[in-house]
Amino acid sequence: MNSEYLKALDDKLSKRPISLDPGGYYVIYLDRDAELICAKHYTNVINERGLAVDPETGEVIACGGKKVERTVEQLYTGRTAKELCIKVIESPQPCPITMLDHAAYLGREFTRAEYALVNGTEYIQD
């Protein structure tokens, strides 16, 4: 398959509307010195307009614009995507992820992060 076609398809799919998980969201990044993939879990509440809000203040948590200071609920780390998936999805009881599409998204992102960690390339969360 043509890699340009696949990238264009992936970019198009990244722009589709999504529902937010009431169980919270994750900020994924690499700790290259420790050779780890990291995922910070934050809680949120979804308001009547479908926006994520801080459960303590009620402030909208925006992807861009005004930053809302948040407290990390849990930091997960792993050396591989599989190790991190097990820690994030299988280990916590009850699992904070309440939507299957969110779990699938995290698996894809952890795999992308692992690839970037192994190959020394840049990782930016989608």
C-alpha positions, -999 to 999 in steps of 0.1 A, spaced: 0 0 0 10 36 -6 23 51 27 11 86 16 -25 73 11 -24 56 45 -11 88 62 -39 108 46 -65 82 57 -51 83 93 -51 121 93 -87 122 81 -98 97 108 -81 118 134 -104 147 126 -136 127 133 -158 138 162 -153 116 194 -171 112 226 -151 119 258 -147 92 284 -163 101 317 -135 79 333 -109 106 325 -82 112 300 -45 104 296 -15 126 286 11 104 270 48 113 267 82 97 266 109 97 293 139 90 270 164 91 298 146 63 317 135 46 284 98 47 294 65 54 279 45 75 304 8 81 307 -7 106 332 -43 99 341 -66 128 349 -102 125 361 -130 146 345 -167 150 344 -186 154 311 -210 183 312 -244 186 295 -227 201 264 -204 170 261 -173 190 273 -148 176 298 -147 197 330 -126 197 361 -146 177 387 -134 201 415 -138 235 398 -163 228 370 -139 246 346 -139 233 310 -107 214 302 -98 227 267 -73 211 243 -60 246 234 -63 281 248 -66 287 285 -48 260 306 -65 246 336 -41 234 363 -49 198 370 -37 172 396 -25 139 381 -47 110 394 -21 83 385 11 81 366 16 48 346 49 39 330 61 10 308 89 -1 286 66 -13 259 31 -6 247 19 -40 259 33 -35 294 17 -1 296 -17 -14 283 -16 -41 310 -9 -15 337 -35 10 325 -63 -12 313 -60 -46 331 -45 -38 365 -66 -10 380 -99 -23 395 -122 -9 386 -106 2 353 -110 40 349 -115 36 311 -153 33 305 -154 33 267 -140 6 243 -130 32 217 -109 50 244 -91 17 252 -84 11 215 -71 47 211 -48 42 241 -34 10 226 -27 28 193 -11 57 210 11 35 233 22 16 201 31 48 184 50 60 215 69 27 217 79 30 180 92 66 187 111 55 218 128 25 200 136 45 168 145 78 184 118 97 166 95 124 179 63 114 196 33 137 196 0 124 210 -28 124 185 
